[in-house]
Amino acid sequence: MSTTIHVSDELLAAVDRRAKDLRLTRNRYIVQALERSLRSDTAWSPAFVEALRAAGRDRQLQRTLAEMRAAIKANRMSKGPPEL
């Protein structure tokens, strides 16, 4: 089935370069990227996601996570902290 999507010129150029490097057509590269994304998006069960949400509402856990993020940030050597 064919479809139309709209992407920036810069993104399309990057897709074309990567597809060429991998010796894939643009279409095949995009299809593989979509398939990979769908697999990773469904890797966590709804119960696990809900447990994460519930944990986010726990004040003690929030304090513990904030301490953990601060410790990680303080000990990183080569780059800034990741966005969490």
Biopython code that builds the backbone (N, CA, C, O; Angstrom):
import numpy as np
from Bio.PDB.StructureBuilder import StructureBuilder

atoms = [
    (1, "MET", "N", (0.844, -1.170, 0.000)),
    (1, "MET", "CA", (0.000, 0.000, 0.000)),
    (1, "MET", "C", (0.893, 1.237, 0.000)),
    (1, "MET", "O", (1.912, 1.269, 0.689)),
    (2, "SER", "N", (0.529, 2.211, -0.738)),
    (2, "SER", "CA", (1.332, 3.427, -0.748)),
    (2, "SER", "C", (0.671, 4.484, 0.116)),
    (2, "SER", "O", (-0.540, 4.466, 0.335)),
    (3, "THR", "N", (1.493, 5.410, 0.605)),
    (3, "THR", "CA", (1.010, 6.509, 1.434)),
    (3, "THR", "C", (1.898, 7.718, 1.207)),
    (3, "THR", "O", (2.949, 7.611, 0.575)),
    (4, "THR", "N", (1.488, 8.848, 1.708)),
    (4, "THR", "CA", (2.279, 10.059, 1.591)),
    (4, "THR", "C", (2.569, 10.583, 2.980)),
    (4, "THR", "O", (1.676, 10.655, 3.823)),
    (5, "ILE", "N", (3.825, 10.953, 3.221)),
    (5, "ILE", "CA", (4.186, 11.604, 4.473)),
    (5, "ILE", "C", (4.934, 12.885, 4.143)),
    (5, "ILE", "O", (5.473, 13.030, 3.046)),
    (6, "HIS", "N", (4.966, 13.801, 5.077)),
    (6, "HIS", "CA", (5.660, 15.064, 4.873)),
    (6, "HIS", "C", (6.804, 15.158, 5.878)),
    (6, "HIS", "O", (6.580, 15.092, 7.087)),
    (7, "VAL", "N", (8.033, 15.313, 5.377)),
    (7, "VAL", "CA", (9.213, 15.464, 6.223)),
    (7, "VAL", "C", (10.032, 16.638, 5.689)),
    (7, "VAL", "O", (9.885, 17.056, 4.541)),
    (8, "SER", "N", (10.885, 17.146, 6.549)),
    (8, "SER", "CA", (11.726, 18.264, 6.120)),
    (8, "SER", "C", (12.752, 17.791, 5.090)),
    (8, "SER", "O", (13.064, 16.605, 4.995)),
    (9, "ASP", "N", (13.257, 18.738, 4.337)),
    (9, "ASP", "CA", (14.299, 18.419, 3.354)),
    (9, "ASP", "C", (15.519, 17.819, 4.039)),
    (9, "ASP", "O", (16.139, 16.889, 3.523)),
    (10, "GLU", "N", (15.854, 18.360, 5.202)),
    (10, "GLU", "CA", (17.030, 17.879, 5.934)),
    (10, "GLU", "C", (16.846, 16.430, 6.382)),
    (10, "GLU", "O", (17.766, 15.620, 6.263)),
    (11, "LEU", "N", (15.656, 16.101, 6.899)),
    (11, "LEU", "CA", (15.403, 14.736, 7.338)),
    (11, "LEU", "C", (15.432, 13.775, 6.161)),
    (11, "LEU", "O", (16.006, 12.691, 6.260)),
    (12, "LEU", "N", (14.825, 14.157, 5.058)),
    (12, "LEU", "CA", (14.823, 13.293, 3.885)),
    (12, "LEU", "C", (16.239, 13.071, 3.360)),
    (12, "LEU", "O", (16.580, 11.962, 2.948)),
    (13, "ALA", "N", (17.055, 14.106, 3.371)),
    (13, "ALA", "CA", (18.444, 13.957, 2.927)),
    (13, "ALA", "C", (19.199, 13.000, 3.851)),
    (13, "ALA", "O", (19.994, 12.182, 3.389)),
    (14, "ALA", "N", (18.947, 13.106, 5.157)),
    (14, "ALA", "CA", (19.604, 12.204, 6.113)),
    (14, "ALA", "C", (19.146, 10.761, 5.896)),
    (14, "ALA", "O", (19.953, 9.833, 5.958)),
    (15, "VAL", "N", (17.857, 10.579, 5.642)),
    (15, "VAL", "CA", (17.330, 9.240, 5.359)),
    (15, "VAL", "C", (17.984, 8.686, 4.100)),
    (15, "VAL", "O", (18.406, 7.531, 4.073)),
    (16, "ASP", "N", (18.067, 9.499, 3.073)),
    (16, "ASP", "CA", (18.683, 9.039, 1.821)),
    (16, "ASP", "C", (20.150, 8.664, 2.026)),
    (16, "ASP", "O", (20.609, 7.651, 1.498)),
    (17, "ARG", "N", (20.881, 9.469, 2.782)),
    (17, "ARG", "CA", (22.293, 9.147, 3.032)),
    (17, "ARG", "C", (22.428, 7.826, 3.780)),
    (17, "ARG", "O", (23.249, 6.984, 3.416)),
    (18, "ARG", "N", (21.619, 7.643, 4.829)),
    (18, "ARG", "CA", (21.707, 6.407, 5.615)),
    (18, "ARG", "C", (21.299, 5.208, 4.785)),
    (18, "ARG", "O", (21.954, 4.168, 4.840)),
    (19, "ALA", "N", (20.237, 5.334, 4.020)),
    (19, "ALA", "CA", (19.805, 4.226, 3.164)),
    (19, "ALA", "C", (20.898, 3.863, 2.162)),
    (19, "ALA", "O", (21.168, 2.685, 1.927)),
    (20, "LYS", "N", (21.518, 4.874, 1.579)),
    (20, "LYS", "CA", (22.597, 4.619, 0.619)),
    (20, "LYS", "C", (23.764, 3.913, 1.298)),
    (20, "LYS", "O", (24.318, 2.959, 0.752)),
    (21, "ASP", "N", (24.142, 4.383, 2.498)),
    (21, "ASP", "CA", (25.235, 3.747, 3.244)),
    (21, "ASP", "C", (24.944, 2.275, 3.518)),
    (21, "ASP", "O", (25.844, 1.436, 3.489)),
    (22, "LEU", "N", (23.680, 1.976, 3.781)),
    (22, "LEU", "CA", (23.278, 0.599, 4.089)),
    (22, "LEU", "C", (22.903, -0.201, 2.843)),
    (22, "LEU", "O", (22.539, -1.374, 2.925)),
    (23, "ARG", "N", (23.001, 0.459, 1.690)),
    (23, "ARG", "CA", (22.654, -0.166, 0.411)),
    (23, "ARG", "C", (21.210, -0.653, 0.395)),
    (23, "ARG", "O", (20.907, -1.760, -0.050)),
    (24, "LEU", "N", (20.329, 0.213, 0.896)),
    (24, "LEU", "CA", (18.901, -0.048, 0.901)),
    (24, "LEU", "C", (18.201, 1.044, 0.104)),
    (24, "LEU", "O", (18.721, 2.149, -0.053)),
    (25, "THR", "N", (17.022, 0.719, -0.392)),
    (25, "THR", "CA", (16.216, 1.778, -0.986)),
    (25, "THR", "C", (15.672, 2.648, 0.148)),
    (25, "THR", "O", (15.609, 2.218, 1.299)),
    (26, "ARG", "N", (15.285, 3.858, -0.189)),
    (26, "ARG", "CA", (14.674, 4.749, 0.797)),
    (26, "ARG", "C", (13.456, 4.061, 1.417)),
    (26, "ARG", "O", (13.277, 4.066, 2.635)),
    (27, "ASN", "N", (12.621, 3.468, 0.553)),
    (27, "ASN", "CA", (11.412, 2.811, 1.033)),
    (27, "ASN", "C", (11.737, 1.700, 2.033)),
    (27, "ASN", "O", (11.133, 1.618, 3.102)),
    (28, "ARG", "N", (12.701, 0.846, 1.672)),
    (28, "ARG", "CA", (13.040, -0.280, 2.551)),
    (28, "ARG", "C", (13.599, 0.226, 3.876)),
    (28, "ARG", "O", (13.276, -0.322, 4.930)),
    (29, "TYR", "N", (14.424, 1.250, 3.838)),
    (29, "TYR", "CA", (14.993, 1.809, 5.063)),
    (29, "TYR", "C", (13.885, 2.351, 5.972)),
    (29, "TYR", "O", (13.894, 2.103, 7.178)),
    (30, "ILE", "N", (12.937, 3.085, 5.398)),
    (30, "ILE", "CA", (11.844, 3.652, 6.185)),
    (30, "ILE", "C", (10.963, 2.548, 6.759)),
    (30, "ILE", "O", (10.562, 2.615, 7.921)),
    (31, "VAL", "N", (10.659, 1.533, 5.952)),
    (31, "VAL", "CA", (9.843, 0.414, 6.433)),
    (31, "VAL", "C", (10.550, -0.273, 7.613)),
    (31, "VAL", "O", (9.916, -0.570, 8.625)),
    (32, "GLN", "N", (11.854, -0.525, 7.484)),
    (32, "GLN", "CA", (12.590, -1.164, 8.582)),
    (32, "GLN", "C", (12.586, -0.293, 9.832)),
    (32, "GLN", "O", (12.450, -0.806, 10.942)),
    (33, "ALA", "N", (12.732, 1.012, 9.663)),
    (33, "ALA", "CA", (12.720, 1.924, 10.810)),
    (33, "ALA", "C", (11.354, 1.899, 11.500)),
    (33, "ALA", "O", (11.281, 1.891, 12.728)),
    (34, "LEU", "N", (10.295, 1.887, 10.728)),
    (34, "LEU", "CA", (8.951, 1.820, 11.308)),
    (34, "LEU", "C", (8.727, 0.499, 12.029)),
    (34, "LEU", "O", (8.168, 0.476, 13.125)),
    (35, "GLU", "N", (9.159, -0.599, 11.421)),
    (35, "GLU", "CA", (9.007, -1.907, 12.060)),
    (35, "GLU", "C", (9.777, -1.958, 13.373)),
    (35, "GLU", "O", (9.273, -2.468, 14.373)),
    (36, "ARG", "N", (10.996, -1.430, 13.370)),
    (36, "ARG", "CA", (11.829, -1.401, 14.585)),
    (36, "ARG", "C", (11.152, -0.557, 15.666)),
    (36, "ARG", "O", (11.140, -0.938, 16.837)),
    (37, "SER", "N", (10.598, 0.570, 15.280)),
    (37, "SER", "CA", (9.923, 1.444, 16.231)),
    (37, "SER", "C", (8.702, 0.765, 16.839)),
    (37, "SER", "O", (8.477, 0.852, 18.046)),
    (38, "LEU", "N", (7.925, 0.098, 16.019)),
    (38, "LEU", "CA", (6.738, -0.587, 16.530)),
    (38, "LEU", "C", (7.098, -1.718, 17.480)),
    (38, "LEU", "O", (6.405, -1.935, 18.474)),
    (39, "ARG", "N", (8.168, -2.437, 17.190)),
    (39, "ARG", "CA", (8.602, -3.504, 18.098)),
    (39, "ARG", "C", (9.024, -2.923, 19.438)),
    (39, "ARG", "O", (8.665, -3.457, 20.487)),
    (40, "SER", "N", (9.780, -1.838, 19.413)),
    (40, "SER", "CA", (10.267, -1.275, 20.673)),
    (40, "SER", "C", (9.148, -0.587, 21.438)),
    (40, "SER", "O", (9.170, -0.577, 22.669)),
    (41, "ASP", "N", (8.170, -0.012, 20.746)),
    (41, "ASP", "CA", (7.057, 0.646, 21.429)),
    (41, "ASP", "C", (6.196, -0.347, 22.197)),
    (41, "ASP", "O", (5.561, 0.026, 23.184)),
    (42, "THR", "N", (6.162, -1.591, 21.770)),
    (42, "THR", "CA", (5.308, -2.580, 22.419)),
    (42, "THR", "C", (6.094, -3.513, 23.328)),
    (42, "THR", "O", (5.572, -4.540, 23.763)),
    (43, "ALA", "N", (7.337, -3.169, 23.618)),
    (43, "ALA", "CA", (8.172, -4.053, 24.432)),
    (43, "ALA", "C", (7.722, -4.073, 25.894)),
    (43, "ALA", "O", (7.965, -5.060, 26.589)),
    (44, "TRP", "N", (7.077, -3.017, 26.376)),
    (44, "TRP", "CA", (6.646, -2.966, 27.775)),
    (44, "TRP", "C", (5.161, -3.255, 27.862)),
    (44, "TRP", "O", (4.363, -2.745, 27.076)),
    (45, "SER", "N", (4.811, -4.071, 28.819)),
    (45, "SER", "CA", (3.403, -4.405, 29.007)),
    (45, "SER", "C", (2.655, -3.221, 29.608)),
    (45, "SER", "O", (3.257, -2.386, 30.282)),
    (46, "PRO", "N", (1.356, -3.143, 29.370)),
    (46, "PRO", "CA", (0.564, -2.076, 29.992)),
    (46, "PRO", "C", (0.671, -2.090, 31.515)),
    (46, "PRO", "O", (0.658, -1.031, 32.142)),
    (47, "ALA", "N", (0.776, -3.280, 32.118)),
    (47, "ALA", "CA", (0.903, -3.367, 33.581)),
    (47, "ALA", "C", (2.202, -2.720, 34.048)),
    (47, "ALA", "O", (2.222, -2.036, 35.071)),
    (48, "PHE", "N", (3.283, -2.932, 33.307)),
    (48, "PHE", "CA", (4.566, -2.335, 33.667)),
    (48, "PHE", "C", (4.501, -0.814, 33.556)),
    (48, "PHE", "O", (4.994, -0.102, 34.432)),
    (49, "VAL", "N", (3.898, -0.321, 32.487)),
    (49, "VAL", "CA", (3.769, 1.126, 32.297)),
    (49, "VAL", "C", (2.938, 1.727, 33.421)),
    (49, "VAL", "O", (3.272, 2.796, 33.932)),
    (50, "GLU", "N", (1.865, 1.056, 33.810)),
    (50, "GLU", "CA", (1.039, 1.556, 34.911)),
    (50, "GLU", "C", (1.813, 1.542, 36.221)),
    (50, "GLU", "O", (1.662, 2.451, 37.038)),
    (51, "ALA", "N", (2.643, 0.519, 36.433)),
    (51, "ALA", "CA", (3.468, 0.471, 37.649)),
    (51, "ALA", "C", (4.430, 1.654, 37.676)),
    (51, "ALA", "O", (4.665, 2.236, 38.735)),
    (52, "LEU", "N", (4.985, 2.013, 36.530)),
    (52, "LEU", "CA", (5.854, 3.184, 36.464)),
    (52, "LEU", "C", (5.090, 4.456, 36.798)),
    (52, "LEU", "O", (5.592, 5.320, 37.517)),
    (53, "ARG", "N", (3.882, 4.567, 36.275)),
    (53, "ARG", "CA", (3.067, 5.752, 36.572)),
    (53, "ARG", "C", (2.758, 5.836, 38.060)),
    (53, "ARG", "O", (2.852, 6.906, 38.661)),
    (54, "ALA", "N", (2.392, 4.706, 38.647)),
    (54, "ALA", "CA", (2.080, 4.679, 40.081)),
    (54, "ALA", "C", (3.314, 5.045, 40.899)),
    (54, "ALA", "O", (3.218, 5.768, 41.891)),
    (55, "ALA", "N", (4.464, 4.546, 40.480)),
    (55, "ALA", "CA", (5.704, 4.868, 41.192)),
    (55, "ALA", "C", (5.986, 6.360, 41.117)),
    (55, "ALA", "O", (6.532, 6.938, 42.056)),
    (56, "GLY", "N", (5.623, 6.978, 40.021)),
    (56, "GLY", "CA", (5.828, 8.418, 39.863)),
    (56, "GLY", "C", (4.985, 9.246, 40.813)),
    (56, "GLY", "O", (5.284, 10.415, 41.058)),
    (57, "ARG", "N", (3.940, 8.648, 41.344)),
    (57, "ARG", "CA", (3.088, 9.362, 42.305)),
    (57, "ARG", "C", (3.546, 9.146, 43.744)),
    (57, "ARG", "O", (2.998, 9.763, 44.657)),
    (58, "ASP", "N", (4.534, 8.288, 43.965)),
    (58, "ASP", "CA", (5.047, 7.973, 45.301)),
    (58, "ASP", "C", (6.102, 9.011, 45.690)),
    (58, "ASP", "O", (7.166, 9.070, 45.074)),
    (59, "ARG", "N", (5.816, 9.829, 46.709)),
    (59, "ARG", "CA", (6.718, 10.926, 47.081)),
    (59, "ARG", "C", (8.099, 10.439, 47.532)),
    (59, "ARG", "O", (9.111, 11.043, 47.177)),
    (60, "GLN", "N", (8.149, 9.365, 48.301)),
    (60, "GLN", "CA", (9.445, 8.854, 48.750)),
    (60, "GLN", "C", (10.261, 8.371, 47.555)),
    (60, "GLN", "O", (11.464, 8.619, 47.477)),
    (61, "LEU", "N", (9.612, 7.692, 46.641)),
    (61, "LEU", "CA", (10.313, 7.220, 45.444)),
    (61, "LEU", "C", (10.775, 8.395, 44.600)),
    (61, "LEU", "O", (11.864, 8.348, 44.028)),
    (62, "GLN", "N", (9.971, 9.448, 44.510)),
    (62, "GLN", "CA", (10.376, 10.641, 43.762)),
    (62, "GLN", "C", (11.640, 11.245, 44.365)),
    (62, "GLN", "O", (12.539, 11.659, 43.633)),
    (63, "ARG", "N", (11.713, 11.299, 45.696)),
    (63, "ARG", "CA", (12.928, 11.829, 46.347)),
    (63, "ARG", "C", (14.135, 10.945, 46.060)),
    (63, "ARG", "O", (15.231, 11.435, 45.788)),
    (64, "THR", "N", (13.914, 9.628, 46.125)),
    (64, "THR", "CA", (15.011, 8.690, 45.851)),
    (64, "THR", "C", (15.508, 8.844, 44.416)),
    (64, "THR", "O", (16.714, 8.858, 44.168)),
    (65, "LEU", "N", (14.577, 8.959, 43.477)),
    (65, "LEU", "CA", (14.961, 9.125, 42.071)),
    (65, "LEU", "C", (15.691, 10.453, 41.850)),
    (65, "LEU", "O", (16.642, 10.512, 41.070)),
    (66, "ALA", "N", (15.254, 11.511, 42.527)),
    (66, "ALA", "CA", (15.930, 12.800, 42.403)),
    (66, "ALA", "C", (17.362, 12.704, 42.927)),
    (66, "ALA", "O", (18.280, 13.259, 42.324)),
    (67, "GLU", "N", (17.556, 12.006, 44.037)),
    (67, "GLU", "CA", (18.913, 11.805, 44.576)),
    (67, "GLU", "C", (19.764, 10.999, 43.603)),
    (67, "GLU", "O", (20.941, 11.296, 43.398)),
    (68, "MET", "N", (19.158, 9.977, 43.006)),
    (68, "MET", "CA", (19.886, 9.140, 42.055)),
    (68, "MET", "C", (20.287, 9.954, 40.829)),
    (68, "MET", "O", (21.423, 9.853, 40.365)),
    (69, "ARG", "N", (19.356, 10.770, 40.293)),
    (69, "ARG", "CA", (19.687, 11.608, 39.138)),
    (69, "ARG", "C", (20.798, 12.597, 39.475)),
    (69, "ARG", "O", (21.690, 12.833, 38.660)),
    (70, "ALA", "N", (20.745, 13.175, 40.676)),
    (70, "ALA", "CA", (21.782, 14.129, 41.089)),
    (70, "ALA", "C", (23.138, 13.438, 41.174)),
    (70, "ALA", "O", (24.148, 14.001, 40.752)),
    (71, "ALA", "N", (23.168, 12.220, 41.718)),
    (71, "ALA", "CA", (24.429, 11.481, 41.828)),
    (71, "ALA", "C", (24.979, 11.149, 40.442)),
    (71, "ALA", "O", (26.182, 11.260, 40.209)),
    (72, "ILE", "N", (24.109, 10.744, 39.530)),
    (72, "ILE", "CA", (24.552, 10.432, 38.165)),
    (72, "ILE", "C", (25.098, 11.689, 37.500)),
    (72, "ILE", "O", (26.160, 11.659, 36.879)),
    (73, "LYS", "N", (24.373, 12.786, 37.632)),
    (73, "LYS", "CA", (24.799, 14.052, 37.026)),
    (73, "LYS", "C", (26.147, 14.486, 37.579)),
    (73, "LYS", "O", (27.011, 14.935, 36.825)),
    (74, "ALA", "N", (26.334, 14.357, 38.879)),
    (74, "ALA", "CA", (27.584, 14.785, 39.516)),
    (74, "ALA", "C", (28.777, 13.937, 39.083)),
    (74, "ALA", "O", (29.913, 14.409, 39.122)),
    (75, "ASN", "N", (28.537, 12.710, 38.677)),
    (75, "ASN", "CA", (29.632, 11.803, 38.349)),
    (75, "ASN", "C", (29.857, 11.592, 36.867)),
    (75, "ASN", "O", (30.726, 10.809, 36.481)),
    (76, "ARG", "N", (29.098, 12.269, 36.032)),
    (76, "ARG", "CA", (29.312, 12.136, 34.587)),
    (76, "ARG", "C", (30.576, 12.899, 34.210)),
    (76, "ARG", "O", (30.822, 14.001, 34.700)),
    (77, "MET", "N", (31.360, 12.304, 33.346)),
    (77, "MET", "CA", (32.638, 12.906, 32.974)),
    (77, "MET", "C", (32.602, 13.596, 31.611)),
    (77, "MET", "O", (33.111, 14.708, 31.473)),
    (78, "SER", "N", (32.018, 12.960, 30.615)),
    (78, "SER", "CA", (32.208, 13.427, 29.249)),
    (78, "SER", "C", (31.041, 14.175, 28.640)),
    (78, "SER", "O", (31.229, 14.898, 27.661)),
    (79, "LYS", "N", (29.861, 14.030, 29.172)),
    (79, "LYS", "CA", (28.736, 14.726, 28.571)),
    (79, "LYS", "C", (27.731, 15.120, 29.635)),
    (79, "LYS", "O", (27.779, 14.651, 30.772)),
    (80, "GLY", "N", (26.844, 15.971, 29.248)),
    (80, "GLY", "CA", (25.817, 16.427, 30.176)),
    (80, "GLY", "C", (24.848, 15.330, 30.523)),
    (80, "GLY", "O", (24.867, 14.264, 29.909)),
    (81, "PRO", "N", (23.990, 15.579, 31.507)),
    (81, "PRO", "CA", (23.042, 14.545, 31.921)),
    (81, "PRO", "C", (21.979, 14.321, 30.850)),
    (81, "PRO", "O", (21.630, 15.237, 30.105)),
    (82, "PRO", "N", (21.469, 13.093, 30.783)),
    (82, "PRO", "CA", (20.414, 12.826, 29.808)),
    (82, "PRO", "C", (19.108, 13.458, 30.270)),
    (82, "PRO", "O", (18.899, 13.671, 31.464)),
    (83, "GLU", "N", (18.242, 13.753, 29.327)),
    (83, "GLU", "CA", (16.911, 14.241, 29.668)),
    (83, "GLU", "C", (16.102, 13.071, 30.206)),
    (83, "GLU", "O", (15.985, 12.039, 29.546)),
    (84, "LEU", "N", (15.548, 13.226, 31.386)),
    (84, "LEU", "CA", (14.719, 12.159, 31.973)),
    (84, "LEU", "C", (13.288, 12.585, 32.076)),
    (84, "LEU", "O", (12.448, 11.818, 32.545)),
]
sb = StructureBuilder()
sb.init_structure("model")
sb.init_model(0)
sb.init_chain("A")
sb.init_seg("    ")
for serial, (resi, resn, name, xyz) in enumerate(atoms, 1):
    if name == "N":
        sb.init_residue(resn, " ", resi, " ")
    sb.init_atom(name, np.array(xyz, "f"), 0.0, 1.0, " ", f" {name:<3s}", serial, name[0])
structure = sb.get_structure()
